[in-house]
Amino acid sequence: MSAGAAEIEGLSEGEARAELDRLQVEISRADIAYHQNDSPEISDAEYDALKLRYREIELAFPELRRADSLTGRVGAPAAEGFAKVRHAVPMLSLAKAYTDDDVTAFIEGGHRFFARDKDLVLEFTTEPKIDGLSASLRYEKGVFVRGATRGDGSVGEDITANLRTIADIPQRITGDGVPDVIEIRGEVYMTHADFQALKARSAADGGQDYVNPRNTAAGSLRQKDPTITAQRKLRFFAYAWGEASSLPADNQWGMIEAIRRWGFPVNPLTRRTASIDEMIEQYRLIEAQRATLGYDIDGVVYKLDRLDLRERWGYVTGEPRWALAHKFPAEQATTVLKAIDIQVGRTGALTPVARLMPVTVGGVVVENATLHNEDYIRGIGGDGEPIRGGYDLRVGDTVVIQRAGDVIPQIVAVIPEKRPSDAAPYVFPDRCPVCGSEAKRELNEKTGRLDAVRRCTGELVCPAQAVEQLKHFVARDAMDIDGLGDKQVTQFYAEGRIMRPADIFTLKARDERSLKKLKDVEGFGAVSVKKLFDAIDAAREPELDRFIFSLGIRHVGETTAAMFAKTFSTIEAFRETALSAASEGGDIHAVFPSIDGIGDTVLRSVRDFFQNARNVEALDELLKEVRPRPYVVTISATSEVAGKTVVFTGSLEKLTRGEAKAMAERLGAKVAGSVSKNTDIVVAGPGAGSKLTQAQSLGVRVVTEDEWLVMAAK
Ligand code: IVH
């Protein structure tokens, strides 16, 4: 989980749901503005931040994942950065079945549809549904020319360079019957072994954590740098095709056989089945092998074999009528709750974790489950409603756990009959288990209710918070200090080498004077120590926005930190303002300028941070060692666009929208998405429509792209 979303650990289920709903609206709005109106309302970075937070809430609260989720493979609009590819033959999704009865209904539907064709036996292929990402690979005269993601099914992204790094995908296909043009479709995935190896490598060098093979495969395919994709060991199974100048067979079975001959991996568990019983039997066989396959599958897919019959049966809203995905149920198991441990996060949130009797769920040994917060243990959901039938969780309880995909397991039920007679209700601690400070549930100023999360008030006195804060400080999206990962930070803290961020930068000087040199410590050596010191030195002049983010102020994520950096330009200015807000009688609204997108929660949090003398001292110590670079916004006093509100409309020919926006902002202008009486300049390219008319009727100055470039250059 990225440090920017660390607060997610503290959300109650209700808050998480509310936020997910809010993000859904915001992201959809941004999508429409970008894709349909071609008039982005927020920056790419802001968009990415919204999407990231959305995904992380989904990962932390998988049960809240909405049916119309914006993440995942289906329906995600093509993202910026990769060229768009329109699929000549759309990449469809599949209707889903969860029970044998659903499958029977599907087959009976087929029989009714073809009722006039006497003695027709409907044969289906039955094959695993691979839990990866679909891709379409275009071959012209046998040469791999372009590969694309599914995107929204009609338009995907051109990820040819990344797909070329996958050994399973042939660069050239030869042999009998290769059509002039053929698009091979299938699933890119990662094996469990490769995923675990990547995770281990990353943990060893303090890199990011990977959640599951599918997300990792998705992230790998979207790398701008194909050499990174190449290191991820992705694989491919072919199972379908798109545009084709001719076909080597008239059924799925023959097509898959031809595709196999051309050199693509096809799934070895694919069978041809001729009755409901055979299909269900095959489903059970595949389900039984699921845990030992070595890659994730989430069901099986039935596809009508004969291609001519497929055309007759047809399609409905983006799905073929002739295919069905039969999903596996979420995997469940029964075990015993051995203990409830409390973990303390960076911002002091006390998060309970269930320690379970180890049990295998879908081939994975589960020993822990998340418990969110004390209300959850008491059997109360985020909305105040009873959960798990209203049963609380007690140590000794027999519980049902569930694992969906690779997400953190959940306790979905308590078996009350199995509760030991002496099992006592769990008493949530009101003191931090690490430092002994009082742990409080704060009053949420917005809702007027108590927060679901109890927090340790020890702040940096609390070793748990201090270590988590240090991990956040050095993380990739914060100060990004290579060679200082979670493991090293924990070790250095325990040894007393690094207690606060400032200590990182004095480590080398202290080490030179020390008798117990770092290079002699197990796990280190002269080379790695030199590398570490070099990486630390390289971090002495951080970008201001990263630096503010790395301070770990609650509610100040990357986007907010960037807004502060932009507003204050220097760390001194930010510090001074925050300190006046923190001084007695300081009024946040009187001292902070109003910043678009920054509300009271953030400002109060900054004030609270600076009200703690220890935080200010830690910051000041740090500032003796590092010099954050002032955030440069070239508001050239001479630029006539400084302070103006600009709207871009129509198509631009010399600049991308992103460049145009960045250019305007660099010159101190504000970019808006719609024209109003507050608009100063409208830059109109060919095809400008209602915005241009609006500008003309309001008498707003309208310029061409070239005129804009001249203005901007002055
Ligand atoms: S066939 C016309 N076969 O499932 C049907 N899809 O829900 C085209 N998938 O986007 C898809 N394994 O990513 C098909 N053996 C398989 C599959 C499979 C996984 C995925 C694929 C697709 C999604 C549809």
Residues whose N, C-alpha, C, O or C-beta is under 5 A from the ligand:
A	BS01	IVH	L92 S93 L94 E127 P128 K129 I130 L133 S134 E187 Y239 A240 V301 P320
